[in-house]
Amino acid sequence: MRIKMISAAVLTMSLAACNSPETQTAATDNMAAADNMTATDTMMTGNSATAQPTEAMATLQTADGKDVGTVTAMQLPDGVQMTIKVQGLPAGPHGAHIHDVGTCTPNFMASGPHWAPFDKAMGLGNESTADDSKNAMVEVGQDGNGTLEYTLSDGVTLAGMMEGDGSSFMIHQRKDNPGMKAADGNGDRIACGVFKAAS
């Protein structure tokens, strides 16, 4: 009987401790911390989910700094849609390509060669769908204006275009020649713009 009474007293003390203000405060703090962690995890997940760019734009400029057009790259479910609009350029066909480095300075050669994702063949006539050579010619009218729109597929993503040192877009002096290698054969680089993610 005495043992039972001692056990009952211990149980009563334990229950009282559980219901003490200090214990309740600790429990509340623990629950709040857990809620904060969950909210933080959700925000981090949300941020990572939206971290990939969905649109980027490049402002095309001549070597003397004159604005001559824009290029918009839009992420689509099946690839990247490219929209090129130019004005104030010489009439005729011009090669127009994504280049490998996201800079146009100190001169247009700093943009490197044509961007070739996945190390696939470059050049009009032997291009893959990951290479923009087959579509990369903008026809400029006598008024100096021209437009071009096409979609890069075969696993190309805007995130891939923007990763590392980014990429740029180049307008060349003349159109590509069939079977040409990379940027050989289409003349001087007459306008360049660096892709920047849209805000």
Residue frames as qw, qx, qy, qz and C-alpha x, y, z in Angstrom:
[[0.000, 0.886, 0.463, 0.000, 0.00, 0.00, 0.00],
 [0.315, -0.788, 0.111, 0.518, 2.86, 2.38, 0.83],
 [0.421, -0.113, 0.604, 0.667, 4.55, 1.61, -2.51],
 [0.213, 0.635, 0.656, 0.349, 1.34, 2.44, -4.36],
 [0.139, -0.932, -0.252, 0.218, 1.05, 5.74, -2.52],
 [0.385, -0.573, 0.338, 0.639, 4.65, 6.70, -3.38],
 [0.363, 0.186, 0.696, 0.592, 4.04, 5.83, -7.03],
 [0.084, 0.815, 0.557, 0.135, 0.90, 7.91, -7.07],
 [0.251, -0.868, -0.031, 0.427, 2.77, 10.86, -5.56],
 [0.407, -0.308, 0.522, 0.683, 5.53, 10.59, -8.17],
 [0.269, 0.468, 0.710, 0.451, 2.95, 10.46, -10.95],
 [0.054, -0.911, -0.396, 0.101, 1.17, 13.50, -9.54],
 [0.329, -0.723, 0.198, 0.574, 4.45, 15.44, -9.38],
 [0.398, -0.015, 0.652, 0.645, 5.31, 14.47, -12.96],
 [0.168, 0.692, 0.640, 0.289, 1.93, 15.63, -14.23],
 [0.178, -0.917, -0.187, 0.304, 2.30, 18.88, -12.36],
 [0.394, -0.482, 0.402, 0.672, 5.69, 19.42, -13.93],
 [0.338, 0.298, 0.704, 0.549, 4.23, 18.79, -17.38],
 [0.014, 0.828, 0.517, 0.216, 1.60, 21.43, -16.76],
 [0.405, -0.621, -0.112, 0.661, 4.05, 23.96, -15.31],
 [0.300, 0.912, 0.036, -0.276, 4.37, 27.34, -17.10],
 [0.171, -0.666, 0.623, 0.372, 8.02, 26.62, -17.90],
 [0.456, 0.034, 0.863, 0.217, 7.20, 23.31, -19.60],
 [0.452, 0.723, 0.512, -0.103, 4.30, 24.82, -21.54],
 [0.121, 0.900, -0.208, -0.364, 6.53, 27.69, -22.71],
 [0.285, -0.437, 0.776, 0.354, 9.21, 25.24, -23.88],
 [0.491, 0.328, 0.801, 0.100, 6.63, 23.20, -25.76],
 [0.351, 0.869, 0.267, -0.225, 5.22, 26.34, -27.39],
 [0.041, -0.797, 0.455, 0.395, 8.72, 27.46, -28.39],
 [0.408, -0.160, 0.851, 0.289, 9.46, 24.05, -29.90],
 [0.477, 0.584, 0.656, 0.009, 6.23, 24.12, -31.94],
 [0.209, 0.929, 0.007, -0.306, 6.97, 27.67, -33.14],
 [0.205, -0.611, 0.651, 0.399, 10.47, 26.66, -34.15],
 [0.472, 0.142, 0.845, 0.209, 9.09, 23.69, -36.08],
 [0.402, 0.796, 0.434, -0.129, 6.58, 25.95, -37.83],
 [0.041, 0.884, -0.276, -0.375, 9.34, 28.39, -38.72],
 [0.348, -0.341, 0.793, 0.364, 11.48, 25.60, -40.13],
 [0.486, 0.439, 0.750, 0.095, 8.57, 24.36, -42.22],
 [0.285, 0.913, 0.190, -0.224, 7.86, 27.87, -43.52],
 [0.122, -0.758, 0.502, 0.398, 11.53, 28.41, -44.28],
 [0.453, -0.059, 0.840, 0.293, 11.75, 25.08, -46.09],
 [0.458, 0.670, 0.584, -0.019, 8.69, 25.99, -48.13],
 [0.162, 0.938, -0.071, -0.299, 10.11, 29.39, -49.05],
 [0.265, -0.561, 0.681, 0.389, 13.44, 27.86, -49.98],
 [0.494, 0.226, 0.815, 0.201, 11.70, 25.26, -52.10],
 [0.370, 0.838, 0.378, -0.134, 9.62, 27.98, -53.72],
 [0.007, -0.870, 0.317, 0.379, 12.68, 30.07, -54.43],
 [0.356, -0.317, 0.796, 0.373, 14.55, 27.16, -55.97],
 [0.494, 0.467, 0.730, 0.072, 11.54, 26.32, -58.08],
 [0.319, 0.915, 0.244, -0.043, 11.40, 29.86, -59.47],
 [0.408, -0.681, 0.331, 0.510, 15.15, 30.45, -59.63],
 [0.526, 0.123, 0.636, 0.551, 15.41, 29.29, -63.24],
 [0.137, 0.389, -0.119, -0.903, 14.99, 32.16, -65.71],
 [0.526, 0.493, 0.691, -0.061, 11.98, 32.09, -68.02],
 [0.451, 0.849, 0.214, 0.176, 12.86, 35.09, -70.17],
 [0.524, -0.466, 0.154, 0.696, 16.00, 36.99, -71.11],
 [0.431, 0.881, 0.193, 0.018, 16.68, 39.95, -73.37],
 [0.600, -0.207, 0.213, 0.743, 19.69, 41.37, -75.18],
 [0.244, 0.910, 0.095, -0.321, 19.92, 44.91, -76.52],
 [0.781, 0.270, 0.267, 0.497, 21.86, 44.91, -79.77],
 [0.064, -0.930, 0.088, 0.352, 24.39, 47.68, -80.27],
 [0.717, 0.632, -0.137, 0.260, 26.91, 48.56, -82.95],
 [0.730, -0.012, -0.265, 0.630, 30.59, 49.00, -82.12],
 [0.143, 0.338, -0.108, 0.924, 30.01, 52.74, -81.63],
 [0.022, 0.184, 0.703, -0.686, 27.22, 52.14, -79.10],
 [0.445, 0.038, -0.208, -0.870, 24.16, 52.73, -81.29],
 [0.533, 0.119, 0.750, -0.374, 21.08, 50.68, -80.33],
 [0.337, 0.260, -0.610, -0.668, 19.97, 48.66, -83.35],
 [0.702, -0.122, -0.545, -0.441, 17.51, 46.13, -81.96],
 [0.540, -0.400, 0.577, -0.464, 16.58, 43.58, -79.35],
 [0.529, 0.088, -0.829, -0.157, 16.62, 39.81, -78.94],
 [0.633, -0.345, 0.358, -0.594, 14.19, 38.07, -76.60],
 [0.383, 0.137, -0.913, -0.021, 14.68, 34.48, -75.45],
 [0.654, -0.266, 0.190, -0.682, 11.61, 32.86, -73.89],
 [0.110, -0.165, 0.973, -0.114, 11.55, 29.45, -72.19],
 [0.731, 0.022, -0.223, -0.645, 8.79, 27.24, -73.61],
 [0.860, -0.220, 0.407, -0.217, 7.85, 23.66, -72.67],
 [0.922, 0.275, 0.219, 0.164, 9.53, 22.38, -75.85],
 [0.678, 0.225, 0.069, 0.696, 12.55, 24.70, -76.07],
 [0.220, -0.571, -0.128, 0.781, 13.58, 28.34, -76.21],
 [0.416, 0.779, 0.430, 0.189, 11.79, 30.76, -78.50],
 [0.418, -0.278, 0.126, 0.856, 14.04, 33.40, -80.03],
 [0.275, 0.867, 0.411, 0.060, 12.61, 36.70, -81.28],
 [0.483, -0.216, 0.159, 0.834, 14.97, 39.11, -83.05],
 [0.245, 0.904, 0.348, 0.043, 14.01, 42.64, -84.09],
 [0.537, -0.236, 0.140, 0.797, 16.54, 44.96, -85.70],
 [0.285, 0.924, 0.255, 0.011, 16.52, 48.46, -87.14],
 [0.014, -0.948, 0.282, 0.150, 19.12, 50.72, -88.68],
 [0.642, -0.314, 0.624, 0.315, 21.20, 47.90, -90.18],
 [0.136, 0.399, -0.609, -0.672, 22.44, 47.53, -93.77],
 [0.820, 0.234, 0.028, -0.522, 19.90, 45.93, -96.09],
 [0.584, 0.381, -0.705, -0.129, 20.32, 42.26, -96.96],
 [0.901, -0.299, -0.304, -0.078, 20.71, 38.91, -95.20],
 [0.006, -0.694, 0.581, -0.425, 22.80, 38.77, -92.03],
 [0.619, -0.071, -0.757, 0.198, 23.98, 35.83, -89.97],
 [0.420, -0.583, 0.191, -0.669, 22.47, 36.03, -86.49],
 [0.739, -0.021, -0.661, 0.125, 23.66, 33.72, -83.73],
 [0.674, -0.732, 0.059, -0.077, 23.90, 33.07, -80.02],
 [0.492, 0.595, -0.534, 0.343, 27.54, 33.35, -79.02],
 [0.753, -0.144, -0.603, 0.221, 29.33, 31.49, -76.26],
 [0.417, -0.168, -0.438, 0.779, 30.33, 34.30, -73.87],
 [0.094, -0.847, -0.524, 0.007, 28.09, 36.88, -72.21],
 [0.251, -0.709, 0.038, 0.658, 30.09, 39.96, -73.13],
 [0.598, 0.739, 0.234, 0.203, 30.56, 42.24, -76.12],
 [0.035, 0.953, -0.271, 0.134, 33.54, 44.19, -74.78],
 [0.126, -0.621, 0.092, 0.768, 36.28, 45.23, -75.26],
 [0.332, 0.323, -0.500, -0.732, 35.33, 44.26, -78.80],
 [0.836, 0.070, -0.030, -0.543, 32.82, 41.90, -80.33],
 [0.628, 0.318, -0.709, 0.034, 35.41, 39.13, -80.57],
 [0.136, -0.309, 0.735, -0.588, 35.15, 38.82, -76.77],
 [0.770, -0.016, 0.170, -0.614, 31.81, 37.04, -77.23],
 [0.464, -0.245, 0.849, 0.064, 33.67, 33.96, -78.43],
 [0.086, 0.014, -0.837, -0.540, 32.44, 31.48, -81.04],
 [0.609, -0.247, -0.378, -0.652, 28.88, 30.40, -81.72],
 [0.529, -0.289, 0.626, -0.495, 27.21, 28.80, -78.71],
 [0.614, 0.163, -0.710, -0.305, 27.13, 25.04, -79.31],
 [0.651, -0.376, 0.451, -0.482, 25.27, 23.27, -76.49],
 [0.923, -0.056, 0.367, -0.104, 26.13, 19.60, -75.98],
 [0.286, -0.516, 0.653, 0.474, 29.16, 19.98, -78.33],
 [0.683, 0.455, 0.571, 0.013, 27.03, 19.26, -81.38],
 [0.516, 0.199, 0.429, 0.714, 28.02, 20.12, -84.94],
 [0.070, 0.714, 0.155, -0.679, 27.86, 23.75, -85.96],
 [0.068, -0.306, 0.550, 0.774, 27.37, 25.36, -89.32],
 [0.647, 0.389, 0.060, -0.653, 24.60, 25.75, -91.84],
 [0.688, 0.370, -0.546, -0.304, 23.97, 22.42, -93.54],
 [0.600, 0.051, -0.775, 0.193, 25.18, 20.15, -90.72],
 [0.221, -0.373, 0.414, -0.800, 23.44, 21.72, -87.75],
 [0.216, -0.306, -0.912, 0.170, 21.42, 19.98, -85.05],
 [0.253, -0.762, -0.459, -0.381, 18.20, 21.28, -83.53],
 [0.574, -0.672, -0.224, 0.412, 20.31, 22.43, -80.57],
 [0.408, -0.197, 0.228, 0.862, 22.21, 24.80, -82.85],
 [0.292, 0.748, 0.343, -0.488, 20.62, 27.97, -84.21],
 [0.198, -0.352, 0.549, 0.732, 22.60, 28.01, -87.47],
 [0.201, 0.338, 0.832, 0.390, 19.80, 26.61, -89.61],
 [0.001, -0.840, -0.542, -0.028, 17.51, 29.48, -88.64],
 [0.402, -0.673, -0.084, 0.615, 20.10, 32.12, -87.99],
 [0.301, 0.165, 0.377, 0.860, 19.63, 34.64, -90.76],
 [0.117, 0.722, 0.452, -0.510, 17.75, 37.88, -90.43],
 [0.395, 0.467, 0.483, 0.626, 16.68, 39.59, -93.64],
 [0.123, -0.582, -0.226, 0.771, 16.97, 43.36, -93.36],
 [0.427, 0.746, 0.488, 0.150, 14.86, 45.46, -95.71],
 [0.406, 0.519, 0.104, 0.745, 15.76, 48.68, -97.47],
 [0.319, -0.827, -0.071, -0.457, 14.33, 50.56, -94.49],
 [0.141, 0.528, -0.680, 0.489, 16.93, 48.95, -92.23],
 [0.643, -0.269, 0.437, -0.569, 14.39, 46.84, -90.35],
 [0.572, 0.164, -0.778, -0.200, 14.21, 43.08, -90.00],
 [0.684, -0.360, 0.400, -0.492, 12.67, 40.38, -87.80],
 [0.527, 0.223, -0.817, -0.071, 13.36, 36.72, -87.15],
 [0.655, -0.354, 0.414, -0.524, 11.66, 34.18, -84.91],
 [0.708, 0.174, -0.676, -0.106, 12.49, 30.53, -84.30],
 [0.762, -0.540, 0.204, -0.292, 12.54, 27.94, -81.52],
 [0.257, 0.501, -0.815, 0.139, 15.59, 26.05, -80.30],
 [0.896, -0.264, -0.031, -0.356, 14.70, 22.54, -79.17],
 [0.819, 0.230, -0.482, 0.210, 16.57, 19.27, -78.52],
 [0.718, -0.429, -0.389, 0.386, 17.00, 19.92, -74.80],
 [0.299, 0.341, -0.103, 0.885, 18.11, 23.54, -75.08],
 [0.337, -0.762, -0.528, 0.166, 17.07, 25.64, -72.07],
 [0.056, 0.910, -0.030, 0.409, 17.29, 29.27, -71.17],
 [0.669, -0.709, 0.218, 0.038, 19.04, 28.26, -67.96],
 [0.849, 0.009, 0.279, 0.448, 21.70, 26.61, -70.10],
 [0.417, 0.724, 0.137, 0.532, 22.11, 29.79, -72.13],
 [0.211, -0.894, 0.085, -0.386, 22.50, 31.85, -68.96],
 [0.864, -0.473, 0.001, 0.170, 24.74, 29.57, -66.90],
 [0.741, -0.085, 0.088, 0.661, 28.41, 30.28, -66.22],
 [0.213, -0.324, 0.096, 0.917, 29.51, 33.39, -68.08],
 [0.447, 0.614, 0.329, -0.562, 26.19, 33.65, -69.93],
 [0.538, 0.285, 0.617, 0.499, 25.80, 34.20, -73.64],
 [0.094, 0.534, -0.062, -0.838, 25.41, 36.99, -76.18],
 [0.638, 0.571, 0.516, 0.017, 23.73, 37.48, -79.54],
 [0.280, -0.440, 0.407, 0.750, 25.59, 38.58, -82.64],
 [0.630, 0.722, 0.220, -0.182, 24.56, 40.03, -85.99],
 [0.624, -0.208, 0.468, 0.591, 27.12, 39.37, -88.72],
 [0.063, 0.485, -0.320, -0.811, 28.01, 41.32, -91.82],
 [0.534, 0.220, -0.554, -0.600, 26.61, 38.69, -94.21],
 [0.908, -0.138, 0.057, -0.393, 24.71, 35.41, -94.15],
 [0.605, -0.388, 0.691, 0.076, 26.27, 32.03, -93.43],
 [0.490, 0.440, -0.625, -0.420, 27.54, 29.81, -96.22],
 [0.961, -0.094, -0.073, -0.248, 26.46, 26.15, -96.39],
 [0.922, 0.053, -0.239, 0.298, 28.99, 23.90, -94.69],
 [0.140, 0.756, -0.336, 0.545, 30.77, 26.79, -93.01],
 [0.646, -0.193, -0.614, 0.411, 32.56, 26.08, -89.76],
 [0.323, -0.571, -0.448, 0.607, 31.33, 28.05, -86.77],
 [0.091, 0.866, 0.180, -0.457, 31.67, 31.79, -87.43],
 [0.353, -0.273, 0.551, 0.705, 33.93, 31.47, -90.48],
 [0.217, 0.273, 0.728, 0.590, 32.66, 33.04, -93.65],
 [0.019, -0.795, -0.593, -0.125, 29.92, 35.40, -92.51],
 [0.255, 0.685, 0.026, 0.682, 32.05, 38.50, -92.21],
 [0.110, 0.300, -0.454, 0.832, 32.48, 41.09, -89.52],
 [0.246, -0.541, -0.753, 0.282, 30.44, 41.20, -86.34],
 [0.078, 0.438, 0.199, 0.873, 28.34, 44.33, -86.75],
 [0.477, -0.525, 0.073, -0.701, 26.02, 44.27, -83.70],
 [0.472, -0.002, -0.829, 0.299, 26.16, 42.52, -80.34],
 [0.505, -0.548, 0.079, -0.662, 24.03, 42.25, -77.19],
 [0.139, 0.185, -0.897, 0.377, 24.41, 40.40, -73.88],
 [0.549, -0.442, -0.622, -0.340, 21.50, 38.34, -72.56],
 [0.059, -0.196, 0.601, -0.773, 20.17, 39.44, -69.19],
 [0.125, -0.400, -0.904, 0.082, 17.39, 37.69, -67.29],
 [0.219, -0.574, -0.301, -0.729, 14.14, 39.65, -67.30],
 [0.030, -0.114, 0.640, -0.760, 13.19, 41.03, -63.87]]
